[in-house]
């Protein structure tokens, strides 16, 4: 099958009608030039912009890794893997990251993927162990390269790139434009594709509003603000981990469905939090700046700054969660007079009055159901859909997003159908095996367990 025809199928599989301008240009340049720097905002579709040309370059007769994609975080790695799988190519992909079982990874690599995605530390570890061949890797992608530099992965990246002697294509991808390219990347005079909108372009879609908090503790104002957003979901940024937990707990006590996300949680808890937010069983995500970049969460209409970040570029990254591409969005700043004024902010913005709004947002339509099996237990989405609709008697619209991990899965089910579903399936087997199926617990703090 020729590649062009296949590309159309890929778009079909992804549910996209056509590529955007950035993706068109990037695809051409990456295919034709050996050193490329692609600058494009989070959420503009840059993953596809480099995955499509990679697909064109892969050679079916080569049975070892042909393309290596280095990423700063496991979340980003998993997100790229999802997109590649959705594309429906015949090429295998694997993702490796710290905190993932090394034995599982070694087993995965024994039947080598064409495309390998990983964090610098874990890939360097595999290279040390010699778990995959390097002599056929011709393409290297450094995604969210600005973030990898910020997180200090220099040594590992330098080590990895030094070992890739057969590279002939290097692509750096970044969401910020002023990055210095270190020598060890060996990216010399790259073709630069700059799609980062100027401030004027970006600001035309983003409205910024001030919510004035009378109390120093802004929880009351946040509560009123959430009550005034017509039950639409929002992401709330604060500056500290414990604040994220405290705000989330307090909102839940008041009847608002919120979950928190920060770097002090373990991988599974972070994953669970995001899944519940992504699939619509939690309406509000309370998070530190960890979620300002590269997370796989839907486009938000509302971004709320509970605390302002110290630096302007973090403020910009947070706001990048809304008003993406051509959609419009609003960033709300909750401010108390005692706070230090940030010099990057114009405090003459429109004031949004929320004082008297106290009617609770509608509860989420969905609840997350936990299933004690995943890919490694040979379960896939289709199995779960079939089981829940036949044995669980769910109708088509009762099932939302389903996410299948290695050993566990999560499915969003309409709130009012959950009780019946659990009754119907409690003694049934899926694929001949009995799995534990229950309402996924909320993310709870460690010390209470």
Buried (B, 14 or more C-beta within 10 A) or exposed (E): EEEEEBBEEBBEEBEBEEBBEBBEBBBEBBBEBBBBBBBBBBBBBBBBBBBBBBBBBBEEEEEBBBBBBBBBBBBBBBBBBBBBEBBEBEBBBBBBBBEBEBEBBBEBBEEBBBBBBBBBBBBBBBBEEEBBEBEBBBBBBBBBBBBBBEBEBEEBBBBBBEBBEEBEBBBBBBBBEEBEBBEBBBBEEBBEBEBBBEEEEBEEBBBBBBBBBEEEEBBBBBBBBBBBBEEEBBBBBBBEBEBBBBBBBBBBEBEBBBBBBBEBBEEEBBBBBBBBBBBBBBBBBBBBBBBBBBBBBBEBBBBBBBBBBEEEBBBBBBBBBBBBEEEEBBBBBBBEEEEEEBEEBEEEBEEBEBEEBEEBBEBBBBBBBBBBBBEEBEBBBEBBBBBBBEBBBBEEEBBBBBBBBEBBBBBBBBBEBBEBBBEBBEEEEBEEEEBEBEBBEBBEEEEEE
